[in-house]
């Protein structure tokens, strides 16, 4: 097995285990076993658990950005539809059988208070989402405050859907977003 193959196996196993069981609950031995690599190989590629968590979150960030931007692109050129596509993306995600909330919110809740590196990664991911929403809002000519409002709705929907196990949180957030967007467009 090459180094790249071993790395991929470790990250795939870590992503699945962390998302299903939690970051703190998964030890290196369980991860090694799930990945099918030796403990020596695991530590040679990832000297510390934080290194694995950081790599998993980097993968989740790329996955999130690709999925979200793809959903927005599919909405076409209508600025209102592009903003609302965010909530359609959330609804599809929330309906997935393995949905267990936002990996970043989960990581922050478990590790953010004790691991500054993980906290920084989560903050950067959330700031990236807010910047993306700001770009979408800027394209509409609506007031800039709308971006923060829509971001908060999306973040709240993620937490609510995970806790309640109800994907309707995305539909409710979309309804609130429509009200905010319509009000912002009427003022613009």
Sine and cosine of phi, psi and omega as CSV:
sin_phi,cos_phi,sin_psi,cos_psi,sin_omega,cos_omega
0.00,0.00,0.77,-0.64,0.00,-1.00
-0.97,0.26,0.22,-0.98,0.04,-1.00
-0.88,0.48,-0.67,0.74,0.02,-1.00
-0.90,0.44,-0.65,0.76,0.03,-1.00
-0.91,0.42,-0.68,0.73,0.02,-1.00
-0.90,0.44,-0.69,0.73,0.03,-1.00
-0.86,0.50,-0.71,0.70,0.00,-1.00
-0.89,0.45,-0.67,0.74,0.01,-1.00
-0.90,0.44,-0.66,0.75,0.01,-1.00
-0.90,0.43,-0.74,0.68,-0.04,-1.00
-0.92,0.39,-0.61,0.79,0.04,-1.00
-0.90,0.43,-0.71,0.71,0.02,-1.00
-0.91,0.42,-0.69,0.73,-0.01,-1.00
-0.89,0.46,-0.70,0.71,0.00,-1.00
-0.86,0.52,-0.72,0.70,-0.02,-1.00
-0.92,0.39,-0.73,0.68,-0.03,-1.00
-0.91,0.41,-0.72,0.70,-0.01,-1.00
-0.88,0.47,-0.67,0.74,-0.05,-1.00
-0.93,0.36,-0.59,0.81,-0.04,-1.00
-0.99,0.14,-0.65,0.76,-0.15,-0.99
-0.94,-0.35,-0.38,0.93,-0.07,-1.00
0.94,-0.33,0.47,-0.88,-0.06,-1.00
-0.92,0.38,-0.70,0.71,-0.07,-1.00
-0.96,0.29,-0.45,0.89,-0.09,-1.00
-0.98,0.21,-0.30,0.96,-0.08,-1.00
-0.99,-0.16,0.89,-0.46,0.03,-1.00
-1.00,0.01,0.20,-0.98,-0.02,-1.00
-0.90,0.43,-0.58,0.81,-0.01,-1.00
-0.92,0.38,-0.67,0.74,0.05,-1.00
-0.89,0.45,-0.66,0.75,0.02,-1.00
-0.90,0.43,-0.70,0.71,0.03,-1.00
-0.85,0.53,-0.70,0.71,-0.02,-1.00
-0.90,0.43,-0.72,0.69,-0.01,-1.00
-0.90,0.43,-0.57,0.82,-0.01,-1.00
-0.99,0.15,-0.33,0.94,-0.02,-1.00
0.95,0.31,0.61,0.80,0.04,-1.00
-0.80,-0.60,0.31,-0.95,0.04,-1.00
-0.97,0.24,0.38,-0.92,0.05,-1.00
-0.89,0.46,-0.60,0.80,0.04,-1.00
-0.87,0.48,-0.70,0.72,-0.01,-1.00
-0.91,0.42,-0.69,0.73,0.00,-1.00
-0.85,0.52,-0.76,0.65,-0.03,-1.00
-0.95,0.31,-0.43,0.90,0.05,-1.00
-0.94,0.33,-0.53,0.85,0.01,-1.00
-1.00,0.05,-0.56,0.83,-0.03,-1.00
-0.70,-0.71,1.00,-0.05,-0.08,-1.00
-0.88,0.48,-0.38,0.92,-0.02,-1.00
-0.62,-0.78,0.41,-0.91,0.01,-1.00
-0.86,0.50,-0.59,0.81,0.03,-1.00
-0.85,0.52,-0.56,0.83,0.04,-1.00
-0.89,0.45,-0.63,0.77,0.02,-1.00
-0.94,0.34,-0.71,0.70,0.01,-1.00
-0.85,0.53,-0.70,0.71,0.00,-1.00
-0.88,0.48,-0.67,0.75,0.01,-1.00
-0.93,0.38,-0.63,0.77,0.05,-1.00
-0.89,0.45,-0.71,0.71,0.00,-1.00
-0.91,0.40,-0.55,0.84,0.08,-1.00
-0.89,0.45,-0.65,0.76,0.05,-1.00
-0.91,0.42,-0.69,0.73,0.00,-1.00
-0.90,0.43,-0.60,0.80,0.02,-1.00
-0.89,0.45,-0.73,0.69,0.01,-1.00
-0.89,0.45,-0.65,0.76,0.03,-1.00
-0.89,0.45,-0.70,0.71,0.01,-1.00
-0.88,0.47,-0.76,0.66,-0.03,-1.00
-0.89,0.46,-0.67,0.74,0.00,-1.00
-0.91,0.41,-0.70,0.71,-0.01,-1.00
-0.91,0.42,-0.71,0.70,-0.02,-1.00
-0.92,0.40,-0.74,0.67,-0.01,-1.00
-0.92,0.40,-0.53,0.85,0.08,-1.00
-0.91,0.43,-0.68,0.73,0.02,-1.00
-0.90,0.43,-0.65,0.76,0.01,-1.00
-0.92,0.39,-0.66,0.75,0.02,-1.00
-0.89,0.45,-0.62,0.78,0.02,-1.00
-0.90,0.43,-0.39,0.92,-0.01,-1.00
-0.95,0.31,-0.23,0.97,0.03,-1.00
1.00,0.05,-0.43,-0.90,-0.12,-0.99
-1.00,-0.06,-0.16,0.99,-0.03,-1.00
-0.94,0.33,0.88,-0.48,-0.08,-1.00
-0.86,0.51,-0.64,0.77,0.00,-1.00
-0.91,0.42,-0.70,0.72,0.01,-1.00
-0.90,0.44,-0.58,0.82,0.01,-1.00
-0.92,0.40,-0.66,0.75,0.05,-1.00
-0.91,0.42,-0.68,0.74,-0.03,-1.00
-0.96,0.30,-0.35,0.94,0.03,-1.00
-0.88,0.47,-0.45,0.90,0.05,-1.00
-0.84,0.54,-0.67,0.74,-0.06,-1.00
-0.98,0.21,-0.46,0.89,0.15,-0.99
-0.92,0.39,-0.63,0.78,0.06,-1.00
-0.89,0.46,-0.69,0.72,0.02,-1.00
-0.88,0.47,-0.69,0.73,-0.02,-1.00
-0.87,0.49,-0.70,0.71,0.04,-1.00
-0.87,0.50,-0.67,0.74,0.01,-1.00
-0.91,0.42,-0.71,0.71,-0.03,-1.00
-0.90,0.44,-0.45,0.89,-0.01,-1.00
-0.99,0.14,-0.15,0.99,0.01,-1.00
-0.90,0.44,0.63,-0.78,-0.03,-1.00
-0.85,0.52,-0.52,0.85,-0.06,-1.00
-0.99,-0.16,0.27,0.96,-0.02,-1.00
-0.90,0.43,0.82,-0.57,0.02,-1.00
-0.72,-0.70,0.46,0.89,0.02,-1.00
1.00,-0.09,-0.06,-1.00,-0.02,-1.00
-0.98,0.19,0.82,-0.57,0.00,-1.00
-0.86,0.52,-0.51,0.86,-0.02,-1.00
-0.97,0.24,-0.68,0.73,0.06,-1.00
-0.90,0.44,-0.67,0.75,0.03,-1.00
-0.87,0.49,-0.72,0.69,0.00,-1.00
-0.89,0.45,-0.67,0.75,0.00,-1.00
-0.91,0.41,-0.68,0.74,0.01,-1.00
-0.88,0.47,-0.61,0.79,-0.02,-1.00
-1.00,0.09,-0.65,0.76,-0.19,-0.98
-0.86,-0.51,-0.27,0.96,-0.13,-0.99
-0.86,0.51,-0.54,0.84,-0.02,-1.00
-0.97,0.23,-0.34,0.94,-0.07,-1.00
-0.88,-0.47,-0.16,0.99,-0.07,-1.00
-0.78,-0.63,0.99,-0.11,-0.05,-1.00
-0.86,0.51,-0.53,0.85,0.00,-1.00
-0.91,0.41,-0.70,0.71,0.03,-1.00
-0.91,0.41,-0.68,0.73,0.02,-1.00
-0.85,0.53,-0.67,0.75,0.00,-1.00
-0.91,0.41,-0.64,0.77,0.03,-1.00
-0.89,0.45,-0.70,0.71,0.00,-1.00
-0.90,0.43,-0.71,0.70,0.00,-1.00
-0.88,0.48,-0.65,0.76,0.02,-1.00
-0.90,0.43,-0.64,0.77,0.03,-1.00
-0.89,0.45,-0.73,0.69,-0.02,-1.00
-0.92,0.39,-0.61,0.80,0.06,-1.00
-0.91,0.42,-0.60,0.80,0.04,-1.00
-0.89,0.45,-0.68,0.74,0.04,-1.00
-0.89,0.45,-0.69,0.73,0.01,-1.00
-0.90,0.44,-0.62,0.79,0.04,-1.00
-0.91,0.42,-0.63,0.78,0.04,-1.00
-0.90,0.44,-0.70,0.72,0.04,-1.00
-0.89,0.46,-0.62,0.79,0.03,-1.00
-0.89,0.46,-0.63,0.78,0.06,-1.00
-0.89,0.45,-0.71,0.70,0.00,-1.00
-0.88,0.47,-0.68,0.73,0.00,-1.00
-0.92,0.40,-0.66,0.75,0.00,-1.00
-0.86,0.51,-0.57,0.82,0.02,-1.00
-0.92,0.39,-0.32,0.95,-0.02,-1.00
-1.00,-0.04,-0.34,0.94,-0.09,-1.00
0.99,0.11,0.08,1.00,0.03,-1.00
-0.96,0.27,0.30,-0.95,0.04,-1.00
-0.85,0.53,0.59,-0.81,-0.06,-1.00
-0.89,0.47,-0.45,0.89,0.00,-1.00
-0.87,0.49,-0.40,0.92,0.00,-1.00
-0.87,0.50,-0.56,0.83,-0.03,-1.00
-0.88,0.48,-0.73,0.69,0.01,-1.00
-0.91,0.42,-0.64,0.77,0.01,-1.00
-0.89,0.45,-0.70,0.72,-0.01,-1.00
-0.93,0.36,-0.58,0.82,0.05,-1.00
-0.90,0.44,-0.69,0.72,0.01,-1.00
-0.89,0.46,-0.63,0.77,0.06,-1.00
-0.88,0.48,-0.69,0.72,-0.01,-1.00
-0.91,0.41,-0.68,0.73,0.01,-1.00
-0.90,0.43,-0.68,0.73,0.03,-1.00
-0.90,0.44,-0.61,0.79,0.03,-1.00
-0.90,0.44,-0.63,0.78,0.01,-1.00
-0.88,0.47,-0.73,0.68,0.00,-1.00
-0.92,0.40,-0.69,0.72,-0.02,-1.00
-0.89,0.45,-0.70,0.71,-0.01,-1.00
-0.89,0.45,-0.62,0.78,0.00,-1.00
-0.93,0.37,-0.70,0.72,-0.05,-1.00
-0.95,0.30,-0.68,0.73,-0.06,-1.00
-1.00,0.07,-0.24,0.97,-0.09,-1.00
0.84,0.55,0.66,0.75,-0.05,-1.00
-0.72,-0.69,0.94,-0.35,-0.02,-1.00
-0.93,0.38,-0.15,0.99,0.02,-1.00
-0.88,0.47,-0.28,0.96,0.04,-1.00
-0.84,0.54,-0.56,0.83,0.02,-1.00
-0.93,0.36,-0.64,0.77,0.01,-1.00
-0.91,0.41,-0.67,0.74,0.02,-1.00
-0.91,0.41,-0.66,0.75,0.04,-1.00
-0.90,0.43,-0.63,0.78,0.03,-1.00
-0.89,0.46,-0.68,0.74,0.03,-1.00
-0.86,0.50,-0.69,0.73,0.04,-1.00
-0.91,0.40,-0.62,0.78,0.03,-1.00
-0.89,0.46,-0.65,0.76,0.02,-1.00
-0.86,0.51,-0.68,0.74,0.02,-1.00
-0.89,0.46,-0.73,0.68,0.00,-1.00
-0.90,0.44,-0.69,0.73,-0.02,-1.00
-0.90,0.44,-0.73,0.68,0.00,-1.00
-0.87,0.49,-0.65,0.76,0.04,-1.00
-0.91,0.41,-0.66,0.75,-0.01,-1.00
-0.92,0.38,-0.64,0.77,0.00,-1.00
-0.93,0.38,-0.54,0.84,-0.01,-1.00
-0.96,0.28,-0.42,0.91,0.04,-1.00
-1.00,0.07,-0.41,0.91,-0.10,-0.99
-0.95,0.30,0.00,0.00,0.00,0.00
